[in-house]
Amino acid sequence: MQSRGNLIAVVTVAAAALLAAGYGAGRLGGDKNAAAVPGRTSGPQAAAGLASGPQRSHSQPEAPPADAERQGRVSVDPKQQFTHFRVGNRNVKSIYADGKVTWVGTSGGVIRYDTVSGDFKLWDARNGLLSNGVFFVGKVRGRITVGTYGGGMSVLDEKTGSWETFNVPQGLGDAFVYDVLEASNGDVWIATWSGANRIRGGALKDRSKWDLFTVENTKGGVPNDWIYALSEGTNGDIWLATEGGLARYRQGKWENWNHARGLGADYEKVKNDIEYKNDPAKESAHHARQKVEMGLQDVTVAYNPNYIVALEVDRDGVVWVGTWGAGLGRFDGKTWTNYTTAEGLPGNHVFMLHIDPAGRMWVGSNKGLAHFNNGRFDLITTADGLFANNVFSMTTASDGSAWVGSFGGVTHLRHVTARPRHASR
């Protein structure tokens, strides 16, 4: 790959018109370093597994993947700076690196990819999951776990290849699961569209250990029942990203923060940089109610400063949040600082936050990936080799390489570097 100046890392991204729907249309980029699959080097791409071949328009109907595209092997050139893996017309919402294996959560199932052998296998509603849409993939209590779009939470027995699903009858608040967190005290927290579950001690099979926290039973401590992300603080606090603001659970007590308390940039500051012009309130009664509750009736574009999409807590205990059109928020426990395109953020819709093992903060936005570096944003976009500019997922492998997800594919970055593009003001 040719870079302009320094060698730039490349990432893959997913796009969405309505984040609440989870899986939207994406804008696709070139893929000269796509991993090759023996026997398939051209032709339309309909695979849900890892494959190669020209991308097809997202407006075309997606055919079910053939058996050969559900399990197989890909070959890559390890000398390349990056490799693109295609997943067909699928949106990559979550990626998890587990030793030599990378797990890819897509809107068409979850893929296990062995980075040494090149073998991959797809699981979806035809072989163990209750839903094809995967929002979360990670390891909980030592087992691979996925949160799905309408099919609950499923846990894999890797020896047998079978899945055990936990759903509403088992205590889950909702069949739509966005995030799962295993806390340092052993509790398991699950973010759903109907509140947050806590399973005390991680005893998933003991119904008596399941709690559900909602707006109603916390008396507004949880500001909204649609929970999108979870993170643990340095002192054991549990932080929740909701559609109505940021919530904190500390020793049985709740507190929350919204735009009125400093979360998110004001509309006047970002209104000229809102890329998504479609108003979610026109598509969803839920979002219409949200606008009224938050006094946003006069806003006709995709902007809601209380709607938190991404969440991380850094090693210093600082909380970082990605909002729906109101930029990146930083909260030190007392003061909010909000970063927007005016401060160098590539886009004001922040879809993903990732803190790598070195403690570096990566911000996935609607207009590229940014590394927050001493008060400035070092930017990577398609101009530098990015697959697309809407970044939804990222993980760092044990060898220091990065994996980033997009609509249609994943990029493996063997050397992750970025160069300054914008300085904050």
DRENDO-1510 file (C-alpha; in Angstrom, 1 decimal, always signed):
<recs>
REC; n; res; u; v; w
REC; 1; MET; +0.0; +0.0; +0.0 .
REC; 2; GLN; +1.3; +3.5; -0.8 .
REC; 3; SER; +0.9; +6.1; +1.9 .
REC; 4; ARG; +1.2; +9.8; +1.8 .
REC; 5; GLY; +4.2; +10.5; +4.0 .
REC; 6; ASN; +4.4; +7.9; +6.8 .
REC; 7; LEU; +3.1; +4.4; +6.4 .
REC; 8; ILE; -0.5; +4.4; +7.6 .
REC; 9; ALA; -2.4; +1.7; +9.3 .
REC; 10; VAL; -5.5; +0.5; +7.5 .
REC; 11; VAL; -8.8; -0.4; +9.0 .
REC; 12; THR; -12.2; -1.8; +8.1 .
REC; 13; VAL; -15.4; -0.2; +8.9 .
REC; 14; ALA; -19.2; -0.6; +8.9 .
REC; 15; ALA; -21.8; +2.0; +8.2 .
REC; 16; ALA; -25.3; +2.5; +9.5 .
REC; 17; ALA; -28.1; +4.9; +8.9 .
REC; 18; LEU; -29.9; +4.0; +12.1 .
REC; 19; LEU; -27.6; +2.7; +14.8 .
REC; 20; ALA; -30.5; +1.4; +16.8 .
REC; 21; ALA; -31.4; -1.0; +14.0 .
REC; 22; GLY; -27.9; -2.2; +14.3 .
REC; 23; TYR; -27.2; -3.1; +10.7 .
REC; 24; GLY; -27.3; -0.4; +8.1 .
REC; 25; ALA; -26.0; +0.2; +4.6 .
REC; 26; GLY; -22.3; +0.6; +4.1 .
REC; 27; ARG; -20.1; +2.4; +1.6 .
REC; 28; LEU; -17.5; +0.0; +0.2 .
REC; 29; GLY; -13.9; +0.7; -0.7 .
REC; 30; GLY; -11.3; -1.0; -2.9 .
REC; 31; ASP; -9.7; -4.2; -1.7 .
REC; 32; LYS; -6.4; -4.9; -3.5 .
REC; 33; ASN; -5.1; -6.9; -0.6 .
REC; 34; ALA; -8.1; -9.2; -0.1 .
REC; 35; ALA; -7.3; -12.7; +1.2 .
REC; 36; ALA; -7.5; -15.3; -1.5 .
REC; 37; VAL; -9.7; -18.4; -1.3 .
REC; 38; PRO; -8.5; -21.3; -3.5 .
REC; 39; GLY; -10.9; -21.8; -6.4 .
REC; 40; ARG; -12.7; -18.4; -5.9 .
REC; 41; THR; -10.9; -15.4; -7.2 .
REC; 42; SER; -13.8; -13.7; -9.0 .
REC; 43; GLY; -17.5; -13.5; -9.3 .
REC; 44; PRO; -20.2; -12.2; -7.1 .
REC; 45; GLN; -19.6; -12.4; -3.4 .
REC; 46; ALA; -22.3; -14.0; -1.3 .
REC; 47; ALA; -20.3; -15.5; +1.5 .
REC; 48; ALA; -21.0; -15.0; +5.2 .
REC; 49; GLY; -17.7; -16.6; +5.9 .
REC; 50; LEU; -14.2; -15.3; +5.0 .
REC; 51; ALA; -13.7; -15.1; +1.2 .
REC; 52; SER; -12.5; -12.9; -1.6 .
REC; 53; GLY; -13.8; -11.6; -4.9 .
REC; 54; PRO; -15.3; -8.3; -6.1 .
REC; 55; GLN; -17.7; -6.6; -3.7 .
REC; 56; ARG; -21.3; -6.3; -4.8 .
REC; 57; SER; -23.6; -3.5; -4.1 .
REC; 58; HIS; -25.3; -3.5; -0.7 .
REC; 59; SER; -28.6; -2.9; -2.6 .
REC; 60; GLN; -28.5; -6.3; -4.1 .
REC; 61; PRO; -30.2; -9.2; -2.3 .
REC; 62; GLU; -27.9; -11.4; -0.3 .
REC; 63; ALA; -28.0; -15.1; -1.2 .
REC; 64; PRO; -27.6; -17.6; +1.6 .
REC; 65; PRO; -23.9; -18.7; +1.8 .
REC; 66; ALA; -23.1; -22.0; +0.1 .
REC; 67; ASP; -21.7; -24.7; +2.3 .
REC; 68; ALA; -18.2; -24.1; +1.0 .
REC; 69; GLU; -18.5; -20.5; +2.1 .
REC; 70; ARG; -19.5; -21.5; +5.6 .
REC; 71; GLN; -16.4; -23.4; +6.4 .
REC; 72; GLY; -13.0; -23.5; +4.6 .
REC; 73; ARG; -9.6; -22.0; +4.5 .
REC; 74; VAL; -8.2; -18.7; +3.2 .
REC; 75; SER; -4.6; -17.9; +2.3 .
REC; 76; VAL; -2.9; -14.6; +3.1 .
REC; 77; ASP; +0.5; -13.0; +2.4 .
REC; 78; PRO; +2.0; -12.3; +5.8 .
REC; 79; LYS; +4.4; -9.8; +4.2 .
REC; 80; GLN; +1.6; -7.4; +3.5 .
REC; 81; GLN; +1.0; -4.4; +5.7 .
REC; 82; PHE; -2.6; -5.3; +5.9 .
REC; 83; THR; -5.1; -7.9; +4.6 .
REC; 84; HIS; -8.8; -7.5; +3.9 .
REC; 85; PHE; -11.1; -10.4; +4.6 .
REC; 86; ARG; -14.5; -10.2; +2.9 .
REC; 87; VAL; -17.7; -11.4; +4.6 .
REC; 88; GLY; -20.2; -10.6; +1.9 .
REC; 89; ASN; -23.1; -8.2; +2.5 .
REC; 90; ARG; -22.6; -8.4; +6.2 .
REC; 91; ASN; -21.9; -5.8; +8.9 .
REC; 92; VAL; -19.1; -6.5; +11.3 .
REC; 93; LYS; -20.2; -5.3; +14.7 .
REC; 94; SER; -17.8; -7.0; +17.0 .
REC; 95; ILE; -14.3; -8.6; +16.9 .
REC; 96; TYR; -12.5; -10.6; +19.6 .
REC; 97; ALA; -8.9; -11.8; +19.4 .
REC; 98; ASP; -8.3; -15.0; +21.4 .
REC; 99; GLY; -4.7; -16.1; +21.0 .
REC; 100; LYS; -4.3; -17.4; +17.4 .
REC; 101; VAL; -8.0; -17.3; +16.8 .
REC; 102; THR; -10.0; -14.2; +15.8 .
REC; 103; TRP; -13.8; -14.2; +16.2 .
REC; 104; VAL; -15.8; -12.0; +13.9 .
REC; 105; GLY; -19.4; -11.1; +14.9 .
REC; 106; THR; -21.4; -10.1; +11.8 .
REC; 107; SER; -25.0; -9.5; +10.8 .
REC; 108; GLY; -24.8; -13.0; +9.2 .
REC; 109; GLY; -23.5; -15.0; +12.2 .
REC; 110; VAL; -20.2; -15.4; +14.0 .
REC; 111; ILE; -17.0; -16.6; +12.3 .
REC; 112; ARG; -14.1; -18.4; +14.0 .
REC; 113; TYR; -10.9; -17.7; +12.1 .
REC; 114; ASP; -7.6; -19.5; +12.9 .
REC; 115; THR; -4.9; -17.1; +11.9 .
REC; 116; VAL; -2.2; -19.8; +11.7 .
REC; 117; SER; -3.9; -22.4; +9.6 .
REC; 118; GLY; -6.3; -20.0; +7.8 .
REC; 119; ASP; -9.3; -22.2; +8.6 .
REC; 120; PHE; -12.6; -20.5; +9.2 .
REC; 121; LYS; -16.1; -21.6; +10.3 .
REC; 122; LEU; -19.4; -19.8; +10.4 .
REC; 123; TRP; -22.1; -20.3; +13.0 .
REC; 124; ASP; -25.6; -18.8; +12.4 .
REC; 125; ALA; -29.2; -19.7; +12.9 .
REC; 126; ARG; -28.7; -22.8; +10.8 .
REC; 127; ASN; -26.2; -24.4; +13.1 .
REC; 128; GLY; -26.7; -23.3; +16.7 .
REC; 129; LEU; -27.6; -19.6; +17.1 .
REC; 130; LEU; -31.2; -18.3; +17.4 .
REC; 131; SER; -30.4; -15.2; +15.4 .
REC; 132; ASN; -27.9; -14.3; +12.6 .
REC; 133; GLY; -27.3; -10.8; +13.9 .
REC; 134; VAL; -24.3; -10.7; +16.3 .
REC; 135; PHE; -23.6; -7.5; +18.3 .
REC; 136; PHE; -21.1; -8.9; +20.8 .
REC; 137; VAL; -18.5; -11.7; +20.7 .
REC; 138; GLY; -16.0; -12.2; +23.6 .
REC; 139; LYS; -15.1; -14.6; +26.3 .
REC; 140; VAL; -17.2; -14.8; +29.5 .
REC; 141; ARG; -16.2; -17.2; +32.3 .
REC; 142; GLY; -13.7; -18.8; +30.0 .
REC; 143; ARG; -16.1; -19.6; +27.1 .
REC; 144; ILE; -16.9; -17.8; +23.8 .
REC; 145; THR; -20.1; -15.9; +24.2 .
REC; 146; VAL; -22.2; -14.0; +21.7 .
REC; 147; GLY; -24.9; -11.4; +22.1 .
REC; 148; THR; -27.4; -11.5; +19.3 .
REC; 149; TYR; -30.0; -9.4; +17.7 .
REC; 150; GLY; -33.2; -11.1; +18.9 .
REC; 151; GLY; -31.8; -14.5; +19.8 .
REC; 152; GLY; -30.5; -13.8; +23.3 .
REC; 153; MET; -27.0; -14.7; +24.6 .
REC; 154; SER; -25.4; -17.9; +23.4 .
REC; 155; VAL; -22.3; -19.7; +24.9 .
REC; 156; LEU; -20.2; -22.1; +22.9 .
REC; 157; ASP; -18.9; -25.5; +24.0 .
REC; 158; GLU; -15.8; -25.5; +21.8 .
REC; 159; LYS; -15.2; -29.2; +22.2 .
REC; 160; THR; -18.6; -30.2; +20.8 .
REC; 161; GLY; -19.3; -27.1; +18.7 .
REC; 162; SER; -22.8; -26.7; +20.4 .
REC; 163; TRP; -24.3; -23.5; +21.8 .
REC; 164; GLU; -26.2; -23.0; +25.0 .
REC; 165; THR; -28.6; -20.1; +24.8 .
REC; 166; PHE; -29.8; -17.9; +27.6 .
REC; 167; ASN; -33.0; -16.0; +26.8 .
REC; 168; VAL; -35.9; -14.3; +28.5 .
REC; 169; PRO; -37.2; -17.5; +30.2 .
REC; 170; GLN; -33.7; -17.9; +31.8 .
REC; 171; GLY; -33.9; -14.3; +33.2 .
REC; 172; LEU; -32.6; -12.2; +30.3 .
REC; 173; GLY; -34.2; -8.8; +30.2 .
REC; 174; ASP; -34.6; -8.9; +26.4 .
REC; 175; ALA; -33.6; -11.1; +23.4 .
REC; 176; PHE; -31.6; -8.2; +22.0 .
REC; 177; VAL; -28.2; -8.3; +23.6 .
REC; 178; TYR; -25.7; -5.5; +22.9 .
REC; 179; ASP; -22.8; -6.1; +25.3 .
REC; 180; VAL; -21.6; -8.6; +28.0 .
REC; 181; LEU; -19.2; -7.8; +30.8 .
REC; 182; GLU; -17.6; -10.1; +33.3 .
REC; 183; ALA; -16.7; -7.9; +36.3 .
REC; 184; SER; -13.7; -8.3; +38.5 .
REC; 185; ASN; -15.9; -9.6; +41.4 .
REC; 186; GLY; -17.3; -12.4; +39.2 .
REC; 187; ASP; -20.6; -10.8; +38.4 .
REC; 188; VAL; -21.7; -10.9; +34.8 .
REC; 189; TRP; -23.6; -7.9; +33.3 .
REC; 190; ILE; -25.6; -8.0; +30.1 .
REC; 191; ALA; -26.8; -5.0; +28.2 .
REC; 192; THR; -30.2; -5.4; +26.6 .
REC; 193; TRP; -32.9; -3.3; +25.0 .
REC; 194; SER; -35.0; -3.8; +28.1 .
REC; 195; GLY; -32.5; -2.9; +30.9 .
REC; 196; ALA; -29.3; -4.4; +32.2 .
REC; 197; ASN; -29.0; -7.8; +33.7 .
REC; 198; ARG; -26.6; -8.7; +36.5 .
REC; 199; ILE; -25.9; -12.3; +37.3 .
REC; 200; ARG; -24.4; -12.4; +40.7 .
REC; 201; GLY; -21.2; -14.5; +40.8 .
REC; 202; GLY; -21.7; -15.4; +37.1 .
REC; 203; ALA; -24.1; -18.2; +38.0 .
REC; 204; LEU; -25.8; -18.2; +34.7 .
REC; 205; LYS; -27.8; -21.4; +35.3 .
REC; 206; ASP; -29.2; -20.2; +38.7 .
REC; 207; ARG; -32.3; -18.2; +38.0 .
REC; 208; SER; -32.2; -16.8; +41.5 .
REC; 209; LYS; -29.0; -15.0; +40.8 .
REC; 210; TRP; -30.4; -13.0; +37.9 .
REC; 211; ASP; -31.3; -9.3; +38.5 .
REC; 212; LEU; -32.7; -6.8; +36.0 .
REC; 213; PHE; -32.2; -3.1; +36.4 .
REC; 214; THR; -34.6; -0.8; +34.5 .
REC; 215; VAL; -35.7; +2.8; +34.6 .
REC; 216; GLU; -38.7; +1.7; +36.7 .
REC; 217; ASN; -37.1; -0.4; +39.4 .
REC; 218; THR; -34.1; +2.0; +39.8 .
REC; 219; LYS; -36.4; +5.0; +40.0 .
REC; 220; GLY; -34.7; +6.6; +37.1 .
REC; 221; GLY; -31.2; +5.7; +38.1 .
REC; 222; VAL; -30.9; +3.9; +34.8 .
REC; 223; PRO; -32.0; +6.8; +32.6 .
REC; 224; ASN; -33.2; +4.6; +29.7 .
REC; 225; ASP; -33.9; +0.9; +29.2 .
REC; 226; TRP; -32.0; +0.6; +25.9 .
REC; 227; ILE; -28.5; -0.3; +27.1 .
REC; 228; TYR; -25.7; -0.3; +24.4 .
REC; 229; ALA; -22.4; -0.8; +26.3 .
REC; 230; LEU; -20.9; -1.7; +29.6 .
REC; 231; SER; -17.5; -1.0; +31.2 .
REC; 232; GLU; -15.9; -1.5; +34.6 .
REC; 233; GLY; -14.2; +1.4; +36.4 .
REC; 234; THR; -10.9; +1.1; +38.3 .
REC; 235; ASN; -12.7; +0.8; +41.6 .
REC; 236; GLY; -15.3; -1.7; +40.6 .
REC; 237; ASP; -18.0; +0.7; +39.5 .
REC; 238; ILE; -20.1; -0.5; +36.6 .
REC; 239; TRP; -20.8; +2.1; +33.9 .
REC; 240; LEU; -23.6; +1.8; +31.4 .
REC; 241; ALA; -24.1; +3.5; +28.1 .
REC; 242; THR; -27.8; +4.1; +27.4 .
REC; 243; GLU; -29.9; +5.9; +24.9 .
REC; 244; GLY; -30.7; +8.4; +27.6 .
REC; 245; GLY; -27.3; +9.1; +29.0 .
REC; 246; LEU; -24.5; +7.6; +31.1 .
REC; 247; ALA; -25.2; +5.6; +34.2 .
REC; 248; ARG; -23.0; +4.4; +37.1 .
REC; 249; TYR; -23.7; +1.6; +39.6 .
REC; 250; ARG; -21.6; +2.0; +42.7 .
REC; 251; GLN; -22.2; -0.2; +45.8 .
REC; 252; GLY; -25.9; -0.5; +45.2 .
REC; 253; LYS; -26.5; +3.1; +44.3 .
REC; 254; TRP; -27.2; +4.7; +40.9 .
REC; 255; GLU; -26.2; +8.0; +39.4 .
REC; 256; ASN; -26.5; +9.3; +35.8 .
REC; 257; TRP; -25.4; +12.1; +33.5 .
REC; 258; ASN; -27.1; +13.5; +30.4 .
REC; 259; HIS; -26.6; +16.5; +28.2 .
REC; 260; ALA; -28.0; +18.9; +30.9 .
REC; 261; ARG; -25.1; +17.7; +33.1 .
REC; 262; GLY; -22.4; +18.1; +30.4 .
REC; 263; LEU; -22.6; +15.1; +28.2 .
REC; 264; GLY; -22.3; +15.7; +24.4 .
REC; 265; ALA; -21.7; +18.8; +22.4 .
REC; 266; ASP; -24.5; +21.3; +21.8 .
REC; 267; TYR; -26.4; +21.1; +18.5 .
REC; 268; GLU; -25.4; +24.6; +17.4 .
REC; 269; LYS; -21.8; +23.4; +17.5 .
REC; 270; VAL; -22.2; +20.3; +15.4 .
REC; 271; LYS; -25.2; +21.0; +13.2 .
REC; 272; ASN; -23.2; +21.8; +10.1 .
REC; 273; ASP; -21.2; +18.6; +10.4 .
REC; 274; ILE; -24.0; +16.0; +10.8 .
REC; 275; GLU; -23.6; +13.6; +8.0 .
REC; 276; TYR; -26.8; +11.5; +8.5 .
REC; 277; LYS; -29.7; +13.6; +7.5 .
REC; 278; ASN; -32.4; +11.1; +8.1 .
REC; 279; ASP; -34.2; +11.6; +11.4 .
REC; 280; PRO; -34.5; +8.3; +13.3 .
REC; 281; ALA; -37.7; +9.7; +14.9 .
REC; 282; LYS; -39.5; +9.4; +11.6 .
REC; 283; GLU; -38.7; +5.7; +11.4 .
REC; 284; SER; -39.3; +4.6; +15.0 .
REC; 285; ALA; -41.9; +5.4; +17.6 .
REC; 286; HIS; -39.3; +4.8; +20.2 .
REC; 287; HIS; -37.0; +7.4; +18.8 .
REC; 288; ALA; -39.9; +9.8; +18.4 .
REC; 289; ARG; -40.6; +9.5; +22.1 .
REC; 290; GLN; -37.0; +10.0; +22.9 .
REC; 291; LYS; -36.9; +13.3; +21.0 .
REC; 292; VAL; -39.9; +14.6; +23.0 .
REC; 293; GLU; -38.4; +13.5; +26.3 .
REC; 294; MET; -35.1; +15.2; +25.5 .
REC; 295; GLY; -36.5; +18.4; +23.9 .
REC; 296; LEU; -35.2; +17.7; +20.4 .
REC; 297; GLN; -38.4; +18.1; +18.5 .
REC; 298; ASP; -36.9; +20.8; +16.3 .
REC; 299; VAL; -33.9; +18.7; +15.3 .
REC; 300; THR; -34.5; +16.9; +12.0 .
REC; 301; VAL; -31.2; +15.1; +11.6 .
REC; 302; ALA; -29.4; +12.3; +13.4 .
REC; 303; TYR; -28.4; +14.1; +16.6 .
REC; 304; ASN; -29.0; +13.1; +20.2 .
REC; 305; PRO; -26.3; +14.0; +22.7 .
REC; 306; ASN; -27.8; +11.6; +25.3 .
REC; 307; TYR; -27.6; +8.6; +23.0 .
REC; 308; ILE; -24.4; +6.8; +23.9 .
REC; 309; VAL; -23.2; +4.3; +21.4 .
REC; 310; ALA; -19.7; +3.4; +22.7 .
REC; 311; LEU; -18.1; +3.3; +26.1 .
REC; 312; GLU; -14.7; +2.7; +27.6 .
REC; 313; VAL; -13.0; +3.4; +31.0 .
REC; 314; ASP; -9.2; +4.0; +30.7 .
REC; 315; ARG; -6.5; +2.9; +33.2 .
REC; 316; ASP; -6.8; +6.2; +35.0 .
REC; 317; GLY; -10.5; +5.8; +35.6 .
REC; 318; VAL; -11.5; +8.3; +33.0 .
REC; 319; VAL; -14.8; +7.5; +31.3 .
REC; 320; TRP; -15.0; +7.9; +27.5 .
REC; 321; VAL; -18.3; +7.9; +25.6 .
REC; 322; GLY; -19.2; +8.0; +21.9 .
REC; 323; THR; -22.4; +9.8; +21.1 .
REC; 324; TRP; -24.9; +9.9; +18.3 .
REC; 325; GLY; -23.9; +13.1; +16.5 .
REC; 326; ALA; -22.6; +15.0; +19.6 .
REC; 327; GLY; -19.0; +13.8; +19.4 .
REC; 328; LEU; -16.7; +12.1; +21.9 .
REC; 329; GLY; -17.1; +12.8; +25.6 .
REC; 330; ARG; -14.5; +12.5; +28.3 .
REC; 331; PHE; -15.6; +12.4; +31.9 .
REC; 332; ASP; -13.1; +12.5; +34.8 .
REC; 333; GLY; -15.8; +12.1; +37.5 .
REC; 334; LYS; -16.3; +15.8; +37.9 .
REC; 335; THR; -15.9; +17.5; +34.5 .
REC; 336; TRP; -17.0; +16.7; +31.0 .
REC; 337; THR; -14.9; +17.6; +27.9 .
REC; 338; ASN; -16.6; +17.0; +24.6 .
REC; 339; TYR; -14.6; +16.7; +21.4 .
REC; 340; THR; -16.1; +17.3; +17.9 .
REC; 341; THR; -14.9; +17.9; +14.4 .
REC; 342; ALA; -14.0; +21.4; +15.6 .
REC; 343; GLU; -11.3; +19.8; +17.8 .
REC; 344; GLY; -10.1; +17.4; +15.1 .
REC; 345; LEU; -12.4; +14.4; +15.6 .
REC; 346; PRO; -13.0; +13.0; +12.1 .
REC; 347; GLY; -16.8; +12.6; +12.5 .
REC; 348; ASN; -19.3; +13.5; +15.2 .
REC; 349; HIS; -21.0; +10.1; +15.2 .
REC; 350; VAL; -18.7; +7.9; +17.3 .
REC; 351; PHE; -19.5; +4.2; +16.9 .
REC; 352; MET; -16.6; +2.5; +18.5 .
REC; 353; LEU; -14.0; +3.0; +21.3 .
REC; 354; HIS; -11.1; +0.7; +21.8 .
REC; 355; ILE; -8.2; +1.0; +24.4 .
REC; 356; ASP; -5.3; -1.2; +23.2 .
REC; 357; PRO; -2.9; -3.0; +25.6 .
REC; 358; ALA; -0.6; +0.0; +25.5 .
REC; 359; GLY; -3.4; +2.2; +26.8 .
REC; 360; ARG; -3.9; +4.1; +23.5 .
REC; 361; MET; -7.5; +5.2; +22.8 .
REC; 362; TRP; -8.9; +4.5; +19.3 .
REC; 363; VAL; -12.1; +6.2; +18.2 .
REC; 364; GLY; -14.2; +4.8; +15.4 .
REC; 365; SER; -16.4; +7.4; +13.7 .
REC; 366; ASN; -18.5; +7.9; +10.6 .
REC; 367; LYS; -15.5; +9.5; +8.9 .
REC; 368; GLY; -12.6; +7.3; +9.8 .
REC; 369; LEU; -10.5; +5.9; +12.7 .
REC; 370; ALA; -8.7; +8.3; +15.0 .
REC; 371; HIS; -6.0; +7.7; +17.6 .
REC; 372; PHE; -6.4; +10.2; +20.5 .
REC; 373; ASN; -2.8; +11.3; +21.1 .
REC; 374; ASN; -2.0; +13.9; +23.7 .
REC; 375; GLY; -4.9; +16.1; +22.9 .
REC; 376; ARG; -4.9; +15.6; +19.2 .
REC; 377; PHE; -6.5; +13.2; +16.8 .
REC; 378; ASP; -4.3; +11.2; +14.4 .
REC; 379; LEU; -6.6; +10.1; +11.6 .
REC; 380; ILE; -6.8; +7.1; +9.3 .
REC; 381; THR; -9.3; +7.1; +6.4 .
REC; 382; THR; -9.9; +5.4; +3.0 .
REC; 383; ALA; -7.4; +7.8; +1.5 .
REC; 384; ASP; -4.8; +6.1; +3.6 .
REC; 385; GLY; -6.0; +2.6; +2.7 .
REC; 386; LEU; -9.0; +2.2; +5.0 .
REC; 387; PHE; -11.6; -0.2; +3.7 .
REC; 388; ALA; -14.4; +2.3; +4.5 .
REC; 389; ASN; -14.8; +5.3; +6.7 .
REC; 390; ASN; -17.5; +4.1; +9.2 .
REC; 391; VAL; -15.6; +2.2; +11.9 .
REC; 392; PHE; -17.7; -0.1; +14.1 .
REC; 393; SER; -15.3; -2.6; +15.7 .
REC; 394; MET; -11.7; -3.1; +16.6 .
REC; 395; THR; -9.5; -5.5; +18.7 .
REC; 396; THR; -5.8; -5.9; +19.4 .
REC; 397; ALA; -4.2; -9.3; +19.1 .
REC; 398; SER; -1.5; -10.6; +21.4 .
REC; 399; ASP; +1.1; -9.9; +18.7 .
REC; 400; GLY; +0.2; -6.3; +18.6 .
REC; 401; SER; -1.6; -6.4; +15.3 .
REC; 402; ALA; -5.1; -4.9; +15.0 .
REC; 403; TRP; -8.4; -6.3; +13.5 .
REC; 404; VAL; -11.1; -3.8; +12.5 .
REC; 405; GLY; -14.6; -4.6; +11.2 .
REC; 406; SER; -16.7; -3.0; +8.5 .
REC; 407; PHE; -19.7; -3.5; +6.3 .
REC; 408; GLY; -18.5; -6.3; +4.0 .
REC; 409; GLY; -15.2; -7.2; +5.6 .
REC; 410; VAL; -12.4; -7.1; +8.1 .
REC; 411; THR; -8.9; -5.7; +7.9 .
REC; 412; HIS; -5.9; -7.2; +9.7 .
REC; 413; LEU; -3.3; -4.6; +10.4 .
REC; 414; ARG; +0.1; -6.1; +11.1 .
REC; 415; HIS; +1.7; -2.8; +12.1 .
REC; 416; VAL; -0.7; -0.2; +13.7 .
REC; 417; THR; +0.5; +3.3; +13.2 .
REC; 418; ALA; -1.1; +6.6; +12.4 .
REC; 419; ARG; +0.1; +10.1; +11.6 .
REC; 420; PRO; -1.2; +13.5; +12.7 .
REC; 421; ARG; -4.0; +15.0; +10.6 .
REC; 422; HIS; -5.8; +17.3; +12.9 .
REC; 423; ALA; -4.7; +19.2; +16.0 .
REC; 424; SER; -7.2; +20.0; +18.7 .
REC; 425; ARG; -7.9; +23.6; +19.5 .
</recs>
